[in-house]
Amino acid sequence: MTRPGSGGRIEVICGCMYSGKTEELIRRLNHVQIARQRLQAFTPSRDTRYASGNLVSHNGVRIEAQPIHSIHQVGESLRDDVQVVALDELHFLDDDPDTILRTCQALAGRGLRVIIAGLDQDFRATPFPAMARLLAVAEQVDKLYAICVRCGAYATRSQRMIDGRPAPFDAPTIVVGGLELYEARCRACFEAG
């Protein structure tokens, strides 16, 4: 729990694929740097789509980040002078959702600004458990949307495609990919596998 006046807080940036989550995270971190606050950014090592050791948006904007396998590595490698902790693509971490929640709560409780970005739903349109828990306790939540590739409406779903068809419901939950695997879809155009 964040103590009043401690300055600690949790911010969550969520949405579907291609909604600009990482871009928004990088925008906030640029403001942190302008304010001369000390930050440390992390990204799951599982995300191999772009450059390792960087937060990278789909449009190529990047900021330096430390690759991690587990949320435990955030606490273990955090520098003493850090004021802002950022974690992109939270849904890629395999840690227990309650462990992720406790870690983020503990960081905010220490007076740190914790900024999390990630998908709120998997390709089945089912909430990612860790993100759902963080959304419930965050001081600030920003849900972004993309544009549906089918009809042009606001998209809130990530449709995984296999050979031009929606992935079956029993497909693996996590598959790292980009335009070759995922489409942004609105509720009406989303097809359950």
Backbone hydrogen bonds, N-H to C=O, Kabsch-Sander energy under -0.5 kcal/mol:
donor,donor_aa,acceptor,acceptor_aa,energy
6,S,3,R,-2.1
9,R,112,L,-2.0
11,E,114,V,-3.2
12,V,140,Q,-2.7
13,I,116,I,-3.0
14,C,12,V,-0.5
14,C,142,D,-2.5
15,G,118,G,-0.7
16,C,144,L,-0.5
19,S,16,C,-1.3
24,E,20,G,-2.4
25,L,21,K,-2.4
26,I,22,T,-2.8
27,R,23,E,-2.1
28,R,24,E,-2.3
29,L,25,L,-2.3
30,N,26,I,-2.2
31,H,27,R,-1.6
32,V,28,R,-2.0
33,Q,29,L,-2.2
34,I,30,N,-2.2
35,A,31,H,-2.2
36,R,33,Q,-1.4
37,Q,32,V,-2.4
40,Q,84,V,-2.1
42,F,86,A,-2.3
43,T,66,Q,-2.1
45,S,68,I,-3.2
47,D,44,P,-1.6
48,T,46,R,-1.3
54,N,51,A,-1.1
55,L,63,I,-3.5
56,V,54,N,-0.6
57,S,61,V,-2.7
60,G,57,S,-2.1
63,I,55,L,-1.8
65,A,53,G,-2.3
66,Q,41,A,-2.8
68,I,43,T,-2.0
73,Q,70,S,-1.3
74,V,71,I,-1.2
75,G,71,I,-0.9
76,E,72,H,-1.9
77,S,73,Q,-1.9
78,L,74,V,-0.8
82,V,79,R,-1.1
83,Q,38,R,-3.3
84,V,38,R,-2.1
85,V,113,R,-2.9
86,A,40,Q,-2.2
87,L,115,I,-2.5
88,D,42,F,-2.1
90,L,117,A,-2.1
92,F,89,E,-2.3
93,L,90,L,-2.2
94,D,69,H,-0.5
99,T,96,D,-0.6
100,I,96,D,-2.1
101,L,97,P,-2.4
102,R,98,D,-2.7
103,T,99,T,-2.4
104,C,100,I,-2.4
105,Q,101,L,-2.7
106,A,102,R,-2.5
107,L,103,T,-2.2
108,A,104,C,-2.3
109,G,105,Q,-2.5
110,R,106,A,-1.1
110,R,107,L,-0.6
111,G,108,A,-1.9
112,L,107,L,-1.8
113,R,83,Q,-2.3
114,V,9,R,-3.1
114,V,112,L,-0.7
115,I,85,V,-3.1
115,I,113,R,-0.6
116,I,11,E,-3.1
116,I,114,V,-0.6
117,A,87,L,-2.4
118,G,13,I,-2.0
120,D,15,G,-0.8
122,D,126,T,-2.7
125,A,122,D,-2.1
128,F,120,D,-1.9
132,A,128,F,-2.5
133,R,129,P,-2.1
134,L,130,A,-2.2
135,L,131,M,-2.8
136,A,132,A,-1.3
137,V,133,R,-1.0
137,V,134,L,-0.6
138,A,134,L,-1.8
139,E,10,I,-1.7
140,Q,10,I,-1.6
142,D,12,V,-2.8
143,K,141,V,-0.5
144,L,14,C,-3.4
144,L,142,D,-0.6
146,A,155,A,-2.0
148,C,153,A,-3.2
149,V,184,A,-2.4
152,G,148,C,-1.5
155,A,146,A,-2.9
156,T,185,R,-1.3
157,R,185,R,-2.2
159,Q,157,R,-0.6
159,Q,183,E,-3.1
160,R,158,S,-0.7
161,M,181,L,-3.7
162,I,165,R,-3.3
165,R,162,I,-1.5
167,A,160,R,-2.7
169,F,193,G,-0.6
171,A,168,P,-2.0
175,V,173,T,-0.6
181,L,178,G,-2.1
182,Y,178,G,-2.5
183,E,159,Q,-2.2
185,R,157,R,-2.2
190,F,186,C,-1.5
192,A,190,F,-0.5
